[in-house]
């Protein structure tokens, strides 16, 4: 885990200094896993990535124990994927990995062209 991320999550969530690191770490790891599943690579050097991961981890911290089956990640966090993924697509194209089709537009099938998913 990136150095200092738990303290960043603690501050972002407004958690008490005596909040166990274990709870915050679980929220952080879940947030990272959520973004990775959405196609956003882990990048603790990118301030935008750090902001959004801390934002999601804080939301998870605030909603821990919520038994509401309809609780969903807020739309502003969901749309953050779009702010982070184009950076990755541009990097992939520059690296010549072949993940770009040239347009980056959706095909209407619910998957983005060329990203395998």
N, C-alpha and C positions, 0 to 999 in steps of 0.2 A: 504494500500500500504506500502511496505517496506520502512523504514526510509532511506532517502538519495538517493532513486532511481532516482528521477527527476534530481538531480544534476549530477548523474552519466550519465544519458542520455544526459543532456546538454553538458557535457564535451566530451562524445563520439561523439556527433553530431557536435561538434565545434560551438554550438549555442552561440550567444551573451549573456552576463550575463543579459541583459534586455529583452530577449525573454520571452514572457508570459509562466508561468508554465502550463497554460491550454493546450496549443498546445503540449508541451512536454509530459504532462500527458496523453493526448489522444493517442499520438504515443506509449507511454509505455503500456497503457492498451490494445491497439490493438495488440502490439507485444506479450504480455502475452497471450491474447486470441488466437492468431495464434498458439503459441506453445501448449497451452492446447488442441486446436482442433486437433493438430498433435499427441496428446497422451503424451505430456511432462508436468508433474505436475509442478506447480509453486513452485520454491525453491530458494528464495532470499539469502539463506545461502550458496548455491553452486556457487563458483566463475565462473565455466564454464557456468552455466545457466545465471548468471548475464551478463557475457560477450556477450553471444549470444542474449539475450533479448535486451541489450543496442545496439548491432549491428543492429538488425532488427528495433528497434525504431528509430535509427539514419537514417536508410535507408528510413523509412516511413516519417520522418521529412524532409529529403532532397527531397522526391518525392511528398510531399503534393501539391495538386493542379494540379498534372500531369494528363492531360486529355487523355493520350495515353491508349487506351483500351488493348493494348498488353503489357503494363508494368507488369512485373512479379517479384516476390521476387527472388533475385539472387540465383543461384544454390548453391553457397557456404553457404548461409543461410539455404536453403532447406536441404542440406546434414547434417547440424548441428544437425538436429533432430536425426540422427543415433548416433551421439556422446552423446546425452542426453538420449535417450530412453533405451539403454542397461543398464544404471545405474538404471533406474526405474524397468526394468524387473528383474534384479538381486535382487533388494530390495524386489520386490513382491514375488519372489521365496523364499527368506529368511524369509519373513513374513508368508509364507504358505497361500497366498491368492488364489492359484490355477490358476493363470493366465499364468503359464508357461506350455509348453508341453514337455519341455526337450531339444528341438532342437533350438527353436527360429528362424527357417528358414521359408522362405516364401513358401506358398503352390502353387504359380503360379496363384492364383485367385486375386491377388492384395491386399490381407490382410495377416497379419502375423498370423500364427497359434496360437490360444489360446488367442489373445488379444481382441477378441470380435469385431474387427472392421476392 
